[in-house]
Amino acid sequence: RSKRENISSRKIWSRRSSILPEFVDCFVQIYNGKTFVRCKITEGKVGHKFGEFGKRKPSRTYIGPGRKGKR
């Protein structure tokens, strides 16, 4: 296997690890505490941490006042 194939199929458990330039244009799977989230590494992400891109919680939408229990 080539080096590029080895990196592209990598699973990352450590969210505090830094992203290196070797990971550019590769897909990695980042563990968010429950499942693995697939993420493509671009040049803009180099130097950041893996945990910044493996979202842990789903985004919430604002319902508004007075609509607490209504559907």
CNS distance restraints for C-alpha pairs under 8 A (distance, minus, plus):
assign (resid   1 and name CA) (resid   5 and name CA) 6.37 0.50 0.50
assign (resid   1 and name CA) (resid   6 and name CA) 6.65 0.50 0.50
assign (resid   2 and name CA) (resid   6 and name CA) 6.40 0.50 0.50
assign (resid   3 and name CA) (resid   7 and name CA) 6.38 0.50 0.50
assign (resid   4 and name CA) (resid   8 and name CA) 6.12 0.50 0.50
assign (resid   4 and name CA) (resid  26 and name CA) 7.68 0.50 0.50
assign (resid   5 and name CA) (resid   9 and name CA) 6.46 0.50 0.50
assign (resid   6 and name CA) (resid  10 and name CA) 6.84 0.50 0.50
assign (resid   7 and name CA) (resid  23 and name CA) 6.84 0.50 0.50
assign (resid   7 and name CA) (resid  26 and name CA) 6.97 0.50 0.50
assign (resid   7 and name CA) (resid  28 and name CA) 7.70 0.50 0.50
assign (resid   8 and name CA) (resid  23 and name CA) 7.65 0.50 0.50
assign (resid   8 and name CA) (resid  26 and name CA) 4.78 0.50 0.50
assign (resid   8 and name CA) (resid  27 and name CA) 5.04 0.50 0.50
assign (resid   8 and name CA) (resid  28 and name CA) 5.89 0.50 0.50
assign (resid   9 and name CA) (resid  27 and name CA) 6.88 0.50 0.50
assign (resid   9 and name CA) (resid  28 and name CA) 6.23 0.50 0.50
assign (resid   9 and name CA) (resid  29 and name CA) 7.76 0.50 0.50
assign (resid  10 and name CA) (resid  27 and name CA) 7.79 0.50 0.50
assign (resid  10 and name CA) (resid  28 and name CA) 5.32 0.50 0.50
assign (resid  10 and name CA) (resid  29 and name CA) 6.43 0.50 0.50
assign (resid  11 and name CA) (resid  28 and name CA) 5.99 0.50 0.50
assign (resid  11 and name CA) (resid  29 and name CA) 4.73 0.50 0.50
assign (resid  11 and name CA) (resid  30 and name CA) 6.13 0.50 0.50
assign (resid  11 and name CA) (resid  31 and name CA) 7.52 0.50 0.50
assign (resid  11 and name CA) (resid  36 and name CA) 7.78 0.50 0.50
assign (resid  12 and name CA) (resid  28 and name CA) 7.07 0.50 0.50
assign (resid  12 and name CA) (resid  29 and name CA) 5.92 0.50 0.50
assign (resid  12 and name CA) (resid  30 and name CA) 4.80 0.50 0.50
assign (resid  12 and name CA) (resid  31 and name CA) 6.12 0.50 0.50
assign (resid  12 and name CA) (resid  50 and name CA) 7.98 0.50 0.50
assign (resid  13 and name CA) (resid  30 and name CA) 6.23 0.50 0.50
assign (resid  13 and name CA) (resid  31 and name CA) 5.12 0.50 0.50
assign (resid  14 and name CA) (resid  31 and name CA) 7.67 0.50 0.50
assign (resid  14 and name CA) (resid  50 and name CA) 7.59 0.50 0.50
assign (resid  14 and name CA) (resid  51 and name CA) 7.84 0.50 0.50
assign (resid  15 and name CA) (resid  30 and name CA) 7.25 0.50 0.50
assign (resid  15 and name CA) (resid  31 and name CA) 7.41 0.50 0.50
assign (resid  15 and name CA) (resid  32 and name CA) 7.97 0.50 0.50
assign (resid  15 and name CA) (resid  49 and name CA) 6.59 0.50 0.50
assign (resid  15 and name CA) (resid  50 and name CA) 4.94 0.50 0.50
assign (resid  15 and name CA) (resid  51 and name CA) 4.13 0.50 0.50
assign (resid  15 and name CA) (resid  52 and name CA) 7.81 0.50 0.50
assign (resid  15 and name CA) (resid  54 and name CA) 7.92 0.50 0.50
assign (resid  16 and name CA) (resid  49 and name CA) 5.62 0.50 0.50
assign (resid  16 and name CA) (resid  50 and name CA) 6.32 0.50 0.50
assign (resid  16 and name CA) (resid  51 and name CA) 6.09 0.50 0.50
assign (resid  17 and name CA) (resid  49 and name CA) 5.56 0.50 0.50
assign (resid  17 and name CA) (resid  50 and name CA) 6.07 0.50 0.50
assign (resid  17 and name CA) (resid  51 and name CA) 7.92 0.50 0.50
assign (resid  18 and name CA) (resid  46 and name CA) 7.72 0.50 0.50
assign (resid  18 and name CA) (resid  47 and name CA) 5.85 0.50 0.50
assign (resid  18 and name CA) (resid  48 and name CA) 5.65 0.50 0.50
assign (resid  18 and name CA) (resid  49 and name CA) 4.46 0.50 0.50
assign (resid  18 and name CA) (resid  50 and name CA) 6.31 0.50 0.50
assign (resid  19 and name CA) (resid  23 and name CA) 6.90 0.50 0.50
assign (resid  19 and name CA) (resid  45 and name CA) 6.98 0.50 0.50
assign (resid  19 and name CA) (resid  46 and name CA) 5.10 0.50 0.50
assign (resid  19 and name CA) (resid  47 and name CA) 5.35 0.50 0.50
assign (resid  19 and name CA) (resid  48 and name CA) 5.78 0.50 0.50
assign (resid  19 and name CA) (resid  49 and name CA) 5.89 0.50 0.50
assign (resid  19 and name CA) (resid  50 and name CA) 6.38 0.50 0.50
assign (resid  20 and name CA) (resid  24 and name CA) 7.75 0.50 0.50
assign (resid  20 and name CA) (resid  46 and name CA) 5.67 0.50 0.50
assign (resid  20 and name CA) (resid  47 and name CA) 6.44 0.50 0.50
assign (resid  21 and name CA) (resid  43 and name CA) 7.36 0.50 0.50
assign (resid  21 and name CA) (resid  46 and name CA) 5.94 0.50 0.50
assign (resid  23 and name CA) (resid  41 and name CA) 6.24 0.50 0.50
assign (resid  24 and name CA) (resid  41 and name CA) 5.11 0.50 0.50
assign (resid  24 and name CA) (resid  42 and name CA) 5.12 0.50 0.50
assign (resid  24 and name CA) (resid  43 and name CA) 5.94 0.50 0.50
assign (resid  24 and name CA) (resid  46 and name CA) 7.64 0.50 0.50
assign (resid  25 and name CA) (resid  40 and name CA) 6.56 0.50 0.50
assign (resid  25 and name CA) (resid  41 and name CA) 5.52 0.50 0.50
assign (resid  25 and name CA) (resid  42 and name CA) 5.72 0.50 0.50
assign (resid  25 and name CA) (resid  43 and name CA) 7.99 0.50 0.50
assign (resid  26 and name CA) (resid  40 and name CA) 5.74 0.50 0.50
assign (resid  26 and name CA) (resid  41 and name CA) 5.64 0.50 0.50
assign (resid  26 and name CA) (resid  42 and name CA) 7.94 0.50 0.50
assign (resid  27 and name CA) (resid  38 and name CA) 6.68 0.50 0.50
assign (resid  27 and name CA) (resid  39 and name CA) 5.53 0.50 0.50
assign (resid  27 and name CA) (resid  40 and name CA) 4.37 0.50 0.50
assign (resid  27 and name CA) (resid  41 and name CA) 6.27 0.50 0.50
assign (resid  28 and name CA) (resid  38 and name CA) 5.81 0.50 0.50
assign (resid  28 and name CA) (resid  39 and name CA) 5.49 0.50 0.50
assign (resid  28 and name CA) (resid  40 and name CA) 6.43 0.50 0.50
assign (resid  28 and name CA) (resid  41 and name CA) 7.48 0.50 0.50
assign (resid  29 and name CA) (resid  36 and name CA) 5.41 0.50 0.50
assign (resid  29 and name CA) (resid  37 and name CA) 5.24 0.50 0.50
assign (resid  29 and name CA) (resid  38 and name CA) 4.43 0.50 0.50
assign (resid  29 and name CA) (resid  39 and name CA) 6.15 0.50 0.50
assign (resid  30 and name CA) (resid  36 and name CA) 5.20 0.50 0.50
assign (resid  30 and name CA) (resid  37 and name CA) 5.14 0.50 0.50
assign (resid  30 and name CA) (resid  38 and name CA) 6.43 0.50 0.50
assign (resid  30 and name CA) (resid  39 and name CA) 7.25 0.50 0.50
assign (resid  30 and name CA) (resid  50 and name CA) 6.95 0.50 0.50
assign (resid  30 and name CA) (resid  51 and name CA) 7.51 0.50 0.50
assign (resid  30 and name CA) (resid  54 and name CA) 5.62 0.50 0.50
assign (resid  31 and name CA) (resid  35 and name CA) 5.75 0.50 0.50
assign (resid  31 and name CA) (resid  36 and name CA) 4.35 0.50 0.50
assign (resid  31 and name CA) (resid  37 and name CA) 6.26 0.50 0.50
assign (resid  31 and name CA) (resid  54 and name CA) 6.90 0.50 0.50
assign (resid  32 and name CA) (resid  36 and name CA) 6.20 0.50 0.50
assign (resid  32 and name CA) (resid  37 and name CA) 6.93 0.50 0.50
assign (resid  32 and name CA) (resid  51 and name CA) 7.71 0.50 0.50
assign (resid  32 and name CA) (resid  54 and name CA) 5.80 0.50 0.50
assign (resid  32 and name CA) (resid  55 and name CA) 6.48 0.50 0.50
assign (resid  32 and name CA) (resid  56 and name CA) 5.19 0.50 0.50
assign (resid  33 and name CA) (resid  56 and name CA) 7.15 0.50 0.50
assign (resid  37 and name CA) (resid  54 and name CA) 5.91 0.50 0.50
assign (resid  37 and name CA) (resid  55 and name CA) 7.70 0.50 0.50
assign (resid  38 and name CA) (resid  54 and name CA) 7.96 0.50 0.50
assign (resid  39 and name CA) (resid  53 and name CA) 7.27 0.50 0.50
assign (resid  39 and name CA) (resid  54 and name CA) 7.51 0.50 0.50
assign (resid  41 and name CA) (resid  45 and name CA) 6.31 0.50 0.50
assign (resid  41 and name CA) (resid  46 and name CA) 7.78 0.50 0.50
assign (resid  42 and name CA) (resid  46 and name CA) 7.15 0.50 0.50
assign (resid  48 and name CA) (resid  52 and name CA) 7.30 0.50 0.50
assign (resid  49 and name CA) (resid  53 and name CA) 7.76 0.50 0.50
assign (resid  50 and name CA) (resid  54 and name CA) 6.64 0.50 0.50
assign (resid  51 and name CA) (resid  55 and name CA) 7.38 0.50 0.50
assign (resid  63 and name CA) (resid  67 and name CA) 6.75 0.50 0.50
assign (resid  63 and name CA) (resid  68 and name CA) 7.85 0.50 0.50
